Amino acid sequence: MSTPEAQAAVEHEVRIAARPDTVFPFFTDPALMTQWMGVRATLDPRAGGAFEVDVTHTDHARGTYVAVEPHRRVVFTWGWESDRSPVPPGSSTVEVTLEPDGDGTLVRLVHRDLPEPSRQPHSRGWDHYLARLAVAGAGGDAGPDPWAGAPD
């Protein structure tokens, strides 16, 4: 039986061919974050610290870190800096857990508190970006993000 809260969540898993201590900084270090998501990032990975990612030159995600447990878990609020967005900054929550899996890491991402019309677009977005994280986190080059577009 699913609860309304569970129905409001988008959930994804990806296995990365690297240990959790290698993968974790991709959620806390701006230079690593932008290897898989975003063109610029301002990250202050501590409870209450800023989480800001210029995802595509025109789409800016903003929130704050809620929990930072090195190599295990990171939680941050999320939303878009746009008057048209049904998900304003800080109105939803992303929880990422890292579980050792042999010589790799199982990354579980749960994005909660999304209004119905935004769940499917966010699910597609996390599919796209987690696939890029799997490449970058394993030491590869995810290449330019085709969704990033050109700078203004």
C-alpha positions as CSV (number, residue, x, y, z in Angstrom):
1,M,0.0,0.0,0.0
2,S,1.5,3.4,-1.0
3,T,1.0,6.5,1.0
4,P,0.3,9.9,-0.5
5,E,3.9,10.9,0.3
6,A,5.3,7.9,-1.6
7,Q,3.1,8.7,-4.5
8,A,4.6,12.2,-4.6
9,A,8.1,10.8,-4.9
10,V,10.3,10.1,-7.9
11,E,12.7,7.2,-7.2
12,H,15.8,6.1,-9.2
13,E,18.7,3.8,-8.7
14,V,22.0,3.6,-10.6
15,R,25.1,1.5,-10.0
16,I,28.4,3.3,-10.4
17,A,31.7,1.5,-10.9
18,A,33.4,3.4,-8.1
19,R,33.4,3.3,-4.3
20,P,31.1,5.6,-2.2
21,D,34.0,7.7,-1.1
22,T,34.7,8.5,-4.8
23,V,31.0,9.1,-5.7
24,F,30.0,11.2,-2.7
25,P,31.9,14.3,-3.7
26,F,29.9,14.5,-7.0
27,F,27.1,15.8,-4.8
28,T,29.2,18.3,-2.7
29,D,32.0,19.6,-4.9
30,P,31.0,22.2,-7.6
31,A,33.7,21.1,-10.0
32,L,32.5,17.4,-9.8
33,M,28.8,18.3,-9.8
34,T,29.2,20.1,-13.2
35,Q,30.8,17.0,-14.7
36,W,27.4,15.4,-14.7
37,M,24.8,18.1,-14.0
38,G,24.8,21.8,-14.6
39,V,27.1,24.4,-16.1
40,R,27.8,26.2,-12.8
41,A,27.3,25.3,-9.2
42,T,27.5,27.0,-5.8
43,L,27.5,24.3,-3.1
44,D,28.0,24.7,0.6
45,P,27.7,21.1,1.8
46,R,26.6,21.5,5.4
47,A,23.1,21.6,7.0
48,G,21.6,24.9,6.0
49,G,24.3,25.5,3.3
50,A,23.5,26.6,-0.2
51,F,22.7,24.2,-3.0
52,E,22.5,26.1,-6.3
53,V,23.0,24.7,-9.7
54,D,22.7,26.5,-13.1
55,V,21.5,23.4,-14.8
56,T,21.1,24.6,-18.4
57,H,22.1,28.3,-18.6
58,T,18.4,29.1,-18.4
59,D,17.1,26.7,-15.7
60,H,18.5,27.3,-12.2
61,A,17.8,24.9,-9.3
62,R,18.1,26.2,-5.8
63,G,17.7,24.9,-2.3
64,T,19.7,24.1,0.8
65,Y,21.5,21.1,2.2
66,V,19.5,19.4,5.0
67,A,21.9,16.5,5.8
68,V,25.4,15.7,4.7
69,E,26.8,12.3,5.9
70,P,30.1,11.8,4.0
71,H,30.2,8.8,1.7
72,R,26.7,7.6,2.8
73,R,23.9,10.2,2.3
74,V,23.1,13.7,1.2
75,V,19.8,15.5,1.4
76,F,19.0,18.9,-0.1
77,T,15.9,20.9,-0.9
78,W,15.2,21.6,-4.5
79,G,13.2,24.0,-6.7
80,W,13.4,26.2,-9.8
81,E,14.1,29.9,-10.0
82,S,11.2,30.6,-12.3
83,D,7.8,32.3,-11.7
84,R,6.2,29.7,-13.9
85,S,7.6,26.6,-12.1
86,P,5.2,24.6,-9.9
87,V,8.3,23.7,-7.9
88,P,9.7,26.9,-6.3
89,P,13.1,26.9,-4.6
90,G,13.2,24.7,-1.5
91,S,9.8,23.2,-2.0
92,S,10.8,19.6,-2.7
93,T,13.5,17.4,-1.2
94,V,16.1,15.2,-2.8
95,E,17.6,12.4,-0.7
96,V,20.6,10.4,-2.1
97,T,22.0,7.3,-0.4
98,L,25.2,5.6,-1.4
99,E,25.5,1.9,-0.6
100,P,28.6,-0.1,-1.2
101,D,28.0,-2.8,-3.9
102,G,31.0,-5.0,-4.4
103,D,33.6,-2.7,-6.0
104,G,31.0,-0.1,-6.9
105,T,28.2,1.9,-5.4
106,L,24.4,1.7,-5.6
107,V,23.1,5.2,-5.7
108,R,19.4,5.6,-4.7
109,L,17.8,9.0,-5.3
110,V,14.3,9.8,-4.0
111,H,12.9,13.2,-4.9
112,R,9.9,14.0,-2.6
113,D,7.1,16.6,-2.5
114,L,6.8,17.1,-6.2
115,P,3.4,18.2,-7.4
116,E,1.8,15.9,-9.9
117,P,2.5,17.9,-13.1
118,S,6.2,18.0,-12.4
119,R,6.8,14.4,-11.4
120,Q,7.3,13.0,-15.0
121,P,9.6,15.8,-16.1
122,H,11.7,15.4,-13.0
123,S,11.8,11.6,-13.5
124,R,13.1,12.1,-17.0
125,G,15.6,14.6,-15.8
126,W,17.0,12.3,-13.1
127,D,17.2,9.5,-15.6
128,H,19.3,11.8,-17.9
129,Y,21.5,13.1,-15.1
130,L,22.1,9.9,-13.2
131,A,23.2,8.2,-16.4
132,R,25.8,11.0,-16.8
133,L,26.8,10.6,-13.1
134,A,27.4,6.9,-13.7
135,V,30.0,7.8,-16.4
136,A,31.6,10.7,-14.5
137,G,31.6,8.9,-11.1
138,A,33.4,5.9,-12.6
139,G,36.2,8.2,-13.9
140,G,34.8,8.7,-17.4
141,D,33.9,11.8,-19.4
142,A,30.2,12.3,-19.7
143,G,30.9,14.9,-22.4
144,P,28.9,18.1,-22.9
145,D,25.4,17.9,-21.7
146,P,23.1,18.0,-24.7
147,W,20.4,19.6,-22.5
148,A,22.6,22.5,-21.4
149,G,22.1,24.7,-24.5
150,A,24.2,27.7,-25.2
151,P,25.0,30.5,-22.7
152,D,23.1,33.8,-23.1
